């Protein structure tokens, strides 16, 4: 298939998401479209096990992720230093991150009248229902969650895998040993962790001082998401007590009734109230109740960052997921995805009181150098068995930090870093690369290269680099017109 000429604007659109992710020199992102993109969207493969959703020029697009999927990885075309793509990476990453792959009937921000009525009834009765009753109702509703094929449980990295495959292709197209980019985390940390606490009830509010003591025992600062209306009283003294200890205050929905994204007009009314509470609480971040969300509406929220989107939502009230384990921008708002199972789901849905699942997710997230994002509720952690499990998690994270494997930060610190990084650029100075932009003193230059069947990231020793940071080895084979090479699965 011949490469179709692209305007500079189209080139920018093709390259934007990839360049924003890696912060690599734009000269390496030489993508162009091949053929005409389809009218409709659907599922397809990019390589043997990376599921994408959107428009393509060749092949077919499936209605479900479980159907037979066409692999566009065989349709890439190399022409000199230009890489012809049968899809738009920026469009595909947005489709996954915004959950546009979901059907209209099950998609974010939509619900049938019957479903809306059931949800309203549940949240009306919820304060009166003990956990023993709620968990049985939720288990019934979540029956069959293990059969959900996409996103992939317990961690989905479809967006990152797509970018990695593109990076591998560019290494081959440009015939270079390595491509430089700005490392994902400050000071060369391999990955990052944030601890967050959603305060749902008066009992949870009253346990917050004890929870801060627990976190402080392991030198881990966290953020507390506060429900402004109806659930419990919120005094300035309480907010100040949290801030004065070095913890963070954020807004948690409006009244936690599960109705934030049921209706557009209602959302706009509530968003105005939520924004006022954000200013009153001096909060930079937001999280919706029960992770109900519609990212296409988030532009009306006046927060610097949001934490309402799970990477994989199999066990959430609104299933789906952004298929990503890295922060990403939703307009002016930075999304910090929830990448691990919530404590409530672990204890009361899965009936597990160990950190085994958390440890498994931490390993998968760390392998991808992703964000380890935790939600632990003061409402559910006061019980001794749950509290012991949480202490084990804190100790495990503290050990990883002492080994230099994770940066444990407040959400606002991650937000500031990611915003700084988004303004940085790599500039050539003779034979070397240098990072320019705010916060660059903490930034690291990394190089991506192929070693055998693995994509490897290495930090530049000239920037205080550390050890090799290997990616997952691969099997399978990619081919296009001019290039034949092995790829990351």
Secondary structure, DSSP 8 states (H G I E B T S, - for coil): --B----HHHHHHHHHHHHHHH---GGG--EEEBS---SS-EEEESSTT-EEEE--SSS--BSSTTS---BGGGG-EEETTEEEESS-HHHHHHHHHTTTTS-TTTSTT---HHHHHHHHHHHHHHTTS-HHHHHHHHHHHTTTGGG--SS-SS---HHHHHHHHHHHHHHHHTT-SEEEEE-SSGGG-S-EEEEEEEE-SHHHHHHHHHHHHHHHHTT---EEEE--SSSS---HHHHHHHHHTT-EEEEE-SS-SS-TTS-HHHHHHHHHHHHHHHHHHT--EEE-GGG---GGGGGG---SEE---BSS-TTSSS----S-SS-EEETTEEE--B-S--HHIIIIIS---SSHHHHHHHHHHHHTT-EEEEE--TTTS-SHHHHHHHHHHHHHHHHHHHTTS-EE--HHHHHHHHHHHHH-EEEEETTEEEEESTTGGG--EEEEEEETTEEEEEE-GGGT--S-EE-----SEEE-SS-EEE---
